[in-house]
Amino acid sequence: MRDQQAYLDFAFLANPEVAGVAKWIIAQYYAKPVAYSYFVGCSTGGREGMILSQRYPTVFNGIVSGDPAMRTGLSNLAISKWIPVAYNQAAPRDASGKPLIDKLLTSGDRKLFMDALMNQCDAKDGVADGMISDPLGCNFDPAVLACKSGQSDGCIAPEKIAAVKKAFAGPKNSYGTQVYPGFLYDAGIAETGPVPGLLALGANGLFGTYTAALEIDVDKEAMHASDPLVEPASTNLSTFSANGGKLLFFHGDSDPWFSPLDTLEYYRSLAAGNGGADKVAGWSRMFLVPGMGHCGGGPALDQFDMLSAVVNWTEKGIAPESVVATGKAFPGRSRPLCAYPKHAQYTGQGDPNDAINFKCQ
């Protein structure tokens, strides 16, 4: 980031330059130019895909943007400052008064939380299977778990519940304006591991590398969190779409680093500048992936072929209403990932582990 040219290459220059060289090499070797070209990326790669559609709209015919690192400064504000501060405010203290964030939620607390969440939202798709197919329709309120006066078993302390709700709601400034979206209550939020879910972040000591603060100046932090060179904010994709370009998004519902609601907000915002939601659906689709963390993992079906989907749409005109997903977390199971705003719903008949027995509604 300190070397300006390297920074510009990272921000937006490298991908079209490399694509140009690749196309030249292919044309030399095969003695004819490429017929179609595609870009698939996740995280920073997802951001790069968005940048290509916005700044270089004729370089690629089809683009797949997964869990895009859209606004890294603001997502870092959420994950490394807003959330730990919210948790610290309710965490127990050591002898020096330092908050012990890893002691905020016990394993029992997390189990109570997840049991209540799954009981509320798991079976809404017609089958209780450890997945929440429609997180946007999940009306779970953690407040139902808060201990009443004199109650200590089967509940969670009210201050802990308030901390979780504040954390998941996302950062707001002093005027109450949302500066980065909140996060979804989903099946993967209590996952532990290298990239833990939001409900388990304190449990593995990850926050020890970030902050022990009890307050945060969101106004000041947000002012320095944006970087126009890197961020793919433009919604004018008229050249990309007019040129026949197809753009697919996917995002894990349990992604703890970049909120799927930020990607969804961008996708929705395409409607205003591109002739409405129906017009946009003619060249762009968005897929939410239940249970999946950042670009994979979690209690999810995280194996799916978005490349074939965008190729078939670009070259054969077959719009992807759904894409079949499988994964190691649920051996022998398949599900359709449905294009937003639809979600997978069990038909009520046949093997509930077979995607063919689900419809998008």
C-alpha positions in Angstrom: 0.0 0.0 0.0 3.0 2.3 0.4 4.2 1.9 -3.2 1.8 3.9 -5.3 2.1 1.9 -8.5 1.7 -1.4 -6.6 -1.3 0.1 -4.8 -2.9 1.1 -8.1 -2.2 -2.3 -9.6 -4.0 -3.9 -6.6 -6.8 -1.4 -6.6 -7.9 -1.8 -10.3 -5.1 -1.9 -12.9 -3.7 -5.4 -12.7 -6.7 -7.5 -13.8 -7.4 -5.9 -17.2 -3.7 -5.7 -17.9 -3.1 -9.4 -17.2 -6.3 -10.2 -19.1 -5.0 -8.3 -22.2 -1.7 -10.2 -22.1 -3.5 -13.5 -21.6 -5.8 -12.9 -24.6 -2.8 -11.9 -26.7 -1.0 -15.2 -25.8 -4.1 -17.3 -26.6 -4.6 -15.5 -29.9 -0.9 -16.2 -30.9 -1.1 -19.8 -29.9 -4.4 -20.7 -31.5 -4.2 -18.2 -34.4 -7.6 -16.8 -33.5 -8.9 -14.6 -30.7 -10.8 -15.9 -27.7 -14.6 -16.2 -28.3 -15.5 -15.5 -24.6 -13.7 -14.6 -21.5 -14.7 -15.1 -17.8 -13.6 -13.9 -14.4 -14.3 -15.7 -11.2 -13.1 -14.5 -7.8 -14.0 -14.5 -4.1 -13.2 -12.0 -1.3 -10.6 -9.6 -2.9 -11.3 -11.6 -6.1 -15.0 -10.8 -5.7 -14.1 -7.1 -5.4 -11.9 -7.3 -8.5 -14.8 -8.8 -10.4 -17.0 -5.9 -9.4 -14.2 -3.4 -10.4 -13.9 -5.1 -13.8 -17.7 -4.8 -14.5 -17.6 -1.1 -13.5 -14.3 0.3 -14.8 -13.5 -2.2 -17.7 -16.9 -3.3 -18.9 -15.8 -4.9 -22.1 -12.9 -7.0 -20.9 -14.9 -10.0 -19.7 -18.2 -11.4 -21.0 -19.1 -13.0 -17.7 -18.1 -12.3 -14.1 -18.7 -14.2 -10.8 -18.2 -12.1 -7.7 -18.2 -14.1 -4.4 -18.2 -12.6 -0.9 -16.7 -9.4 -2.3 -14.4 -7.4 -0.1 -16.4 -4.4 -1.1 -15.6 -1.9 1.6 -12.7 -3.2 3.6 -12.3 -0.1 5.7 -15.9 -0.2 6.9 -16.1 -3.9 7.3 -12.9 -3.7 9.4 -14.6 -1.0 11.5 -17.4 -3.4 12.1 -15.4 -6.6 12.8 -12.4 -5.3 14.6 -13.8 -2.3 16.5 -17.6 -2.1 16.7 -18.2 -5.7 17.6 -15.4 -6.2 20.1 -16.4 -2.9 21.8 -20.0 -4.1 22.0 -18.8 -7.4 23.5 -16.3 -5.8 25.8 -19.0 -3.6 27.4 -20.7 -6.8 28.7 -17.7 -9.0 29.3 -16.3 -9.8 32.8 -13.2 -8.0 33.8 -9.8 -9.2 35.1 -8.2 -7.8 38.2 -6.9 -4.7 36.3 -10.3 -4.0 34.8 -9.5 -5.3 31.4 -12.5 -6.9 29.7 -12.2 -10.7 29.1 -13.9 -10.9 25.8 -13.3 -14.6 25.5 -15.4 -15.1 28.7 -18.4 -13.2 27.4 -20.3 -16.1 26.0 -19.8 -19.6 27.4 -20.2 -22.7 25.3 -23.5 -23.2 27.1 -24.6 -19.7 26.1 -23.7 -20.3 22.5 -25.6 -23.6 22.5 -28.7 -22.0 24.0 -28.5 -19.2 21.5 -28.1 -21.5 18.5 -30.8 -24.0 19.7 -33.3 -21.1 20.0 -32.3 -19.7 16.6 -32.6 -23.0 14.8 -35.9 -23.8 16.5 -37.2 -20.5 15.3 -35.9 -20.5 11.7 -34.6 -23.8 10.6 -37.9 -25.5 9.6 -39.3 -22.5 7.8 -38.2 -24.0 4.5 -40.3 -27.1 5.1 -37.6 -29.3 6.7 -35.5 -29.1 9.9 -32.0 -29.9 8.5 -29.5 -27.6 10.3 -29.8 -24.9 7.6 -31.6 -21.6 7.4 -32.6 -21.3 3.8 -34.3 -17.9 4.1 -32.3 -15.8 6.6 -34.0 -12.6 5.4 -37.3 -14.2 6.6 -35.8 -15.3 9.9 -37.5 -13.2 12.6 -35.4 -14.3 15.4 -34.9 -11.9 18.4 -32.3 -12.9 20.9 -34.2 -11.0 23.6 -36.4 -14.1 24.1 -33.3 -15.7 25.7 -32.7 -12.9 28.3 -33.0 -14.1 31.9 -35.9 -12.7 33.8 -35.6 -11.5 37.4 -34.4 -14.4 39.6 -33.9 -16.7 36.6 -30.5 -18.2 36.0 -31.0 -21.5 34.1 -31.9 -21.9 30.5 -31.3 -18.2 29.7 -28.6 -15.7 29.0 -27.8 -12.6 31.0 -29.6 -9.6 29.6 -26.4 -7.6 29.2 -24.9 -10.4 27.1 -28.0 -10.4 24.9 -27.8 -6.7 24.5 -24.2 -6.9 23.5 -24.9 -9.6 20.9 -27.8 -7.6 19.4 -25.7 -4.4 19.2 -22.8 -6.3 17.6 -25.0 -8.0 14.9 -26.9 -4.7 14.2 -23.7 -3.2 12.8 -22.0 0.2 13.4 -24.0 3.4 13.6 -22.7 6.9 14.0 -23.8 9.5 16.6 -26.8 10.5 14.4 -28.0 6.9 14.3 -27.0 6.4 10.7 -26.0 2.9 9.7 -22.4 3.2 8.3 -22.0 -0.5 7.6 -24.8 -3.1 7.4 -25.5 -5.6 10.2 -25.0 -9.3 10.0 -27.5 -12.2 9.6 -28.5 -14.6 12.3 -27.5 -17.9 10.5 -26.5 -21.5 11.2 -22.8 -20.8 11.0 -22.4 -17.8 13.4 -21.2 -20.0 16.3 -18.6 -21.9 14.3 -15.1 -22.0 15.8 -11.9 -22.4 13.9 -9.5 -20.2 11.9 -12.3 -17.9 10.8 -14.9 -18.2 13.6 -18.4 -17.0 13.3 -19.5 -13.8 14.9 -21.0 -15.4 18.0 -17.7 -17.3 18.7 -15.1 -14.6 17.8 -14.2 -14.0 21.4 -14.0 -17.6 22.3 -10.7 -18.4 20.4 -8.9 -15.3 21.5 -9.0 -13.7 18.1 -10.1 -10.3 19.5 -7.0 -10.3 21.7 -5.1 -9.0 18.7 -7.5 -6.2 18.1 -8.8 -4.2 21.0 -9.8 -4.1 24.7 -11.5 -0.7 24.2 -14.9 0.0 25.8 -15.8 2.9 23.5 -15.5 3.8 19.8 -15.9 7.1 17.9 -17.8 5.8 14.9 -18.0 9.2 13.3 -14.2 9.6 13.3 -13.5 6.0 12.4 -15.9 6.0 9.5 -14.4 9.2 8.1 -11.1 7.5 7.4 -12.5 4.1 6.5 -13.4 4.6 2.8 -11.0 4.4 -0.1 -12.5 5.4 -3.5 -9.7 3.9 -5.5 -10.3 0.4 -4.1 -14.0 0.3 -3.5 -16.4 -0.9 -6.2 -19.3 1.5 -5.6 -20.4 2.5 -9.0 -23.8 1.2 -10.2 -23.7 2.4 -13.7 -23.2 -0.8 -15.7 -24.9 0.2 -18.9 -22.0 -0.6 -21.1 -21.3 -3.9 -19.4 -25.0 -5.0 -19.7 -25.4 -3.6 -23.3 -22.4 -5.5 -24.3 -24.1 -8.8 -23.3 -22.1 -9.0 -20.0 -23.5 -11.3 -17.2 -22.7 -10.7 -13.6 -23.3 -13.3 -10.8 -22.9 -12.6 -7.1 -22.8 -15.1 -4.3 -22.3 -14.5 -0.5 -22.1 -16.8 2.5 -24.9 -16.0 5.0 -22.5 -16.6 7.9 -19.6 -14.6 6.5 -18.1 -12.8 9.6 -15.7 -10.5 7.6 -18.0 -9.0 5.0 -21.7 -8.8 5.6 -23.8 -10.5 2.9 -26.2 -7.6 3.5 -23.6 -5.2 2.1 -23.4 -7.2 -1.2 -27.2 -7.5 -1.3 -27.6 -3.8 -0.7 -25.3 -3.1 -3.7 -27.2 -5.6 -5.9 -30.5 -4.0 -5.0 -29.1 -0.6 -5.8 -28.4 -1.6 -9.4 -32.1 -1.3 -10.1 -32.2 2.5 -9.8 -29.6 3.1 -12.4 -30.2 0.2 -14.8 -33.9 0.3 -15.6 -35.4 -1.5 -12.6 -35.0 -4.8 -10.8 -36.5 -6.8 -13.7 -34.1 -5.4 -16.2 -31.2 -6.1 -13.9 -32.3 -9.7 -13.5 -31.8 -10.0 -17.3 -28.1 -9.8 -16.8 -27.2 -10.1 -13.1 -28.3 -12.5 -10.3 -27.5 -12.7 -6.6 -27.2 -16.0 -4.6 -27.1 -16.2 -0.8 -25.5 -19.4 0.6 -27.0 -20.7 3.8 -24.5 -21.5 6.6 -21.4 -20.6 4.6 -18.6 -18.5 6.1 -16.2 -16.4 4.1 -15.9 -18.0 0.7 -16.5 -21.5 2.1 -16.7 -23.6 5.3 -19.3 -23.7 8.0 -22.5 -25.9 8.2 -23.1 -25.3 4.6 -23.3 -26.7 1.1 -20.4 -24.7 -0.1 -19.5 -26.5 -3.4 -21.3 -25.1 -6.4 -20.4 -24.3 -10.0 -21.1 -20.6 -10.7 -18.7 -20.6 -13.7 -20.9 -23.0 -15.7 -23.9 -21.0 -14.7 -22.5 -17.8 -16.1 -21.1 -19.5 -19.2 -24.5 -21.1 -20.0 -26.2 -17.7 -19.5 -23.7 -15.8 -21.6 -23.4 -18.4 -24.5 -26.7 -20.2 -24.5 -29.1 -17.6 -22.9 -30.0 -19.9 -20.0 -30.6 -17.7 -17.0 -29.6 -19.3 -13.7 -32.8 -19.5 -11.6 -30.8 -21.8 -9.3 -27.5 -23.5 -8.9 -27.1 -26.9 -7.2 -24.9 -27.0 -4.1 -23.3 -29.8 -2.2 -20.7 -29.9 0.6 -18.7 -32.0 3.0 -20.7 -30.6 6.0 -23.7 -32.6 4.8 -22.6 -35.7 2.9 -25.1 -37.0 0.4 -27.1 -33.7 0.5 -27.8 -31.3 -2.3 -29.8 -28.1 -2.4 -30.6 -25.4 -5.0 -29.1 -22.0 -4.3 -31.9 -19.8 -5.5 -31.5 -16.4 -7.2 -32.6 -13.5 -4.9 -35.3 -12.8 -3.8 -36.2 -16.5 -3.9 -35.0 -19.2 -1.5 -35.1 -23.0 -1.5 -38.4 -24.5 -0.1 -39.1 -28.2 0.4 -42.0 -29.4 -1.8 -43.1 -31.8 1.0 -42.5 -34.9 -1.1 -39.4 -37.0 -1.8 -36.0 -37.2 -0.2 -35.3 -34.0 1.6 -31.5 -34.5 0.9 -32.1 -34.3 -2.9 -32.2 -30.8 -4.5 -34.8 -32.0 -7.0 -37.4 -32.0 -4.2 -36.9 -28.3 -3.5 -38.4 -25.3 -5.4 -37.3 -21.7 -5.5 -40.0 -19.5 -4.0 
